[in-house]
């Protein structure tokens, strides 16, 4: 009975002729036909017992049964109808099933076959074939999609090159803006220094002028016939007081020049050297004294005097400068509010930890998350550029190879925690 079914499957041109293949020809060609049926991938023929064990399967059916990643080929790939459903169909029908058979693939997608099933003597013969026209349509569609993907890929490559060029330009522009902001900061420091040094030099000039007048007065007294001792002593005492005032203010001016010189050179230079963090921070605060001296903001520094490291003093100075100016402008409303700033520096293992804290207005969560972004500022109308803390972030992460984070809430001030590794001189670390 099964060989007759296979004969029916292998009829030649059934639409053109109602005659079966003659027995003598079939006998001669039967082996070749069976081999072709076995090797065919588009045709799936299999014979199964009631338990789903494979009695016979051609190459196409073997491929079908192996579509899932099971260790053994299985009829579980049949999902609609399932193998159990095919076994339970009405056995009085011939064939028991004819229609669309859905098979599950490795990728958990589904494939449809045009199928026919026969059941006899507790065995199921299942024959299916792929829709060649559908496959050709899919191939055409896939070819078209591949062409579109290739075109899209080429366009993406061109877009990537354009973006890389734009990114390079943006990076160059950003570096120029950062350098410009650093120079602007240095310019503000020079202007502040000029204003700050005017006071001691002005006092020294006034005292010098007073000394000159006293000297003339003494010569005038000595030219008279009689000189009162008390008057002479008073004038000499005035000269002594004026001399002390001149010396004090010239020393103050000298200290300012010294601090300014070191700070200005360090901020405009990228040279690494051995330096004292305590002295570096104090010089930076001195260079900004003109901005804070008319406010009620107190700056407290807690740093060991002997904490010397090899690194970039200009970077530390720039970071402290930007943090102080940021506190002055935003935390204390340009100095209109009173408050305190605390700078604590300590060494832990081979790492420098700097904690900067102010008790100013604080920040909301949105501002805190964006303060290190370039050009982000809440004070655009007050001349803010949004580059101050961005420069701090860049200097710390790139130049010092460290990290910075910020903690802040509205009304509770802001804290910046900075840490970076200690640089090495030769094979030794320096502290």
C-alpha angles and dihedrals in degrees: 000000000000093000088054090053090050088050089054090050091051099050113138117238096340091183093058100042136028092200121105122229109276113256094239092052092043090051090053095045101031095097092049091047091049091049091051091048090049096048096044116111097189091056119063117195125171141162118210136180122231092270093056096255113148114243095172134358130172121220093270092053091046089055090047093051090050096053093106120064093251122140090235127034108259141191086227086095088078105091105161109055098010122218090254090053091051091051092050096050122117105288091201091071121088107233100020091209136020124168143055118351116196118210128192116231132208092264090055090251123125134246125197125215132188099238145179127191134197126191124202137146092003091304130112122213111200123187123180138167136193119245099251093193090053091048091051090049090050091048091052089048091048091048089052091048091049090052090051091047091051091049090047090047092053090048090049090052090051091046090049091053090049090049092048090052091047090047091051090051091047091049091051091047090047092051090050091050091049091049089046091051091048091051090046089052089050089048091053089050091052091049091048091047091051089051093044096049092050090075101059093037090049091051091047091050092049091049091048090052089050090052090051091052092047090050091053090047091053092050088050091051092048091053090061122087094244127035121194111225094215092056092049092049091049091053093047089049089052090052089052093050092047091048091053090049091049092048093047095049095043088052089050090050090047091052090050091050090048093049092044093048093053094042095046094047092046094048093049094044132068094200118131118224143152110278144158114252091204092054091043093054093045091050089050092050090048090053089055096044092106089064097048104033094084093048133078091237116124120205115206122191123195108184131134112254092223096051100122121166138175110242146081112323091182090059093052090046092049092049094049091045093053093046092049093047090047091053092046094050103038110015095045101026096247091316097309091117126064121234152123135265120200124195115188123183127185141158120237117182103312095335133094114220120198119186116192117186136171129181095218132122096304127210138271119241095261093053093044092053093050105038093102093050115106115258093006108136139149091203103061090131089055096052098270114157100189091232103099099083091031088060089049090052092048094047093048098045099037108026100032095028089226138111140247132200135179133219119190145145130185110277094008102085126236134278125201118195116198128183132172136164122260113254121239130237106207105314097334133079116229128224 
